[in-house]
Amino acid sequence: MKKLFRNAAADFPAAVVVFLVALPLCLGVALGSNAPLFAGIIAGIVGGIVIGSLSGSSLSVSGPAAGLTAIVAVAIGKMPAYEAFLLSVVIAGLLQVVFGFIRAGVIGDYVPNSVIRGMLAAIGIILILKQLPHLTGFDKDFQGDEAFIQIDRRNTFSEIIYSLNYLSPGALVIGLVSLIILWVWDQKFFKSRKLFKFIPGPLVVVATGILLNGFLSRFGGSFVLDPNHMVNLPVTAGLSSAGELLRFPQWQHLGNGQVWITGITIALVASLETLLSIEAVDKLDPYNRRTPTNRELKAQGIGNLVSGLLGGLPITSVIVRSSANLNAGGKTRLSTMIHGLLLLSSVLFIPGLLNMIPLSALAAILIATGYKLAKPALFREFHRKGWDQLIPFVVTIVAILLSDLLIGILIGMAVSLFFLLRSNFRSAVMIVHDENKYLVRFRKDVSFLNKPIVKGRLEQVPENSFVLIDITRADFIDKDVIDVINEFMHHAQLKNIKVEVKKSAFKSLHQLVEGGKELNENERAA
């Protein structure tokens, strides 16, 4: 216990920041999922307290994820009742625990670094683009939405242009002042002062936003913010009143096939998003700590089980909240747990106060978070690494912007795989010659993709030549390539071409023959 609170001085201010970021996102994801608003808060509380206490990640923050809104909204529409959907969340949680025990967490290790970094940058750009309308006072789209095509059928870019028609002077003033405060708070002068280290910039932004809104409302007219431009937390009259908002699964729907299909879908998508987020957060961790992924799947499973039993939405590890935790100076999972407690306390004791927070102030916090995820320095770094790293990085960003997280990741991985195959293709076979003496050297793994170049170059060998085929450095040679070499060796004598094969005595590869006869294992090139 003492070890848990060792970094409390850093974790508590970070928890406040994560709480301020998570609050509108929990409500927004619930709204976008066509679920009760309180379901998003429950998921945030469980993600903070339950998963935070069980997870092995130091920085990851879990909660309701925007990536699941489409799945959840469709599923709720197909269910006979919301309580039937909660059964799917419970099933998903149980399946995730199983995934943890069968060690499915290794999947995240196969995602290339360029794709993971592209995912982080894409989410940063999406945050900026999606929050710009909220910054100007246009709040038709829910906060936390990451989809390119929105519910109102406009896309990420057209929404920004359309929002200018509904500009709110009061919201814009609060948003711009909030951005200036966050920029100033991030300067070296403020960061080097101990006092300001314990006063998070986002907390100052929220307090300033409340005060500014009260001041501007005195002017009346367009400076007065509509209630739709404020946080809309369900107001409760204490613990008993909050308990009335809880919803519980109806077990009689267990025989409904749609319940099971939805549960399996949520388990698979939530697990993938969690593993990707964990991989990304670990790469951002300044201490290079590694999260035990199988333990994380078990923690996520228990979290979804509890969330489903209490009426909450599905939960995943979420990059936005996790990066906010990191940027705010969080060091251990204590910050995650405290943020969950703050969400719980806010529902029970101060919902009225939180409903005084302008959404444009929160939008400024999310924009600042997005900028830190997609800094220009990140693009310069990948440009220096070369095209084979830059192109998958950029393609991942564009694909996620125009589709969604998982589709973008798959496209980015496909591009990375292409560059990997291209690299192996170029380096696996080396063919050089000096007059009529040719050296064909195989390195690493020689796949069927190398067959055309091997076949073409061997056929170009002129008459009366000598060819040395060196396979000592090859770990694997595809049978198609072996057949090409055998065919060449069979008809080489017709062009008076002498062929020798240099083999390794320590590797057992497919047999190569010369002129239909097996070549002596000890034969070496002159």
SULVEN-V146014 format. One line per field, one symbol per residue. psi: psi as a letter, one per 20 degrees, with the letter a starting at -180 (. if undefined). burial: b if it has 24 or more other C-alpha atoms within 12 Angstrom, else e. A space follows every 10 residues. Layout:
psi: ???
burial: ???
This chain:
psi: ghhhjhkhhh hghhhggggh ghghhggghg ghjkrphhhh gghggghggg hhhhqjphip pqapqhiigg ggggghhiqh qhhhhhhhgg gggghhgghh hjliiihhij pqhhgghhgg hghggggghh ighhhjjokh qqpipiqgpr hjiragghhg ghhhikpogg gggggghggg ghgghiqhgh hiphgihjnp ghhhggghgg ghghghihha ciippqhijr pmpppqkagg hhhiiqqqqo iijhiohhgg gggggggggh gghghggggg hhhhoijkqp pohhhghggh ghghggghhi jrrqqrppgg hghhgghijq hrihhgghhg hhgghhhhhk hhghiipphh ghhhghghgh hhhlqhhhhh ghhhirhihg ghgggggggh hidagggggg gghgghhghg hgghghihpp orqodjpppo ppqcporhhi gghggghhhi prqkrpppoo jhjphppqhh hggggggghg jhhhjlpppq porpiiporq pqqokiqpqp hjpqq.
burial: eeeeeeebbb bbbbbbbbbb bbbbbbbbbb bbbbbbbbbb bbbbbbbbbb bbbbbbbbbb bbbbbbbbbb bbbebbeebe bbbbbbbbbb bbbbbbbbbb eeebbbbbbe bbbbbbbbbb bbbbbbbbbb bbbbbbbbbb bbbbbbbbeb eeeebbbebb eebeeebbbb bbbbbbbbbb bbbebbeeee eeeeeebbbb bbbbbbbbbb ebbeebeeee eebbbbebbb bbbbbeeeee ebeebbbbbb eeebeeebbb bbbbbbbbbb bbbbbbbbbb bbbbbeeeeb bbbbbbbbbb bbbbbbbbbb bbbbbbbbbb bbbbbbbbbb bbbbbbbbbb bbbbbbbbee beebbbbbbb bbbbbbbbbb bbbbbeebbe ebeeeeebbb bbbbbbbbbb bbbbbbbbbb bbbbbbbebe eeeebeebbb beeeeebbbb bbbebbbbbb bebbbebbee beeebbbbbb bbbbebbbee bbebbbebbe ebeeeebbbb bbbeeeeeee bbbbeeeeee eeeeee
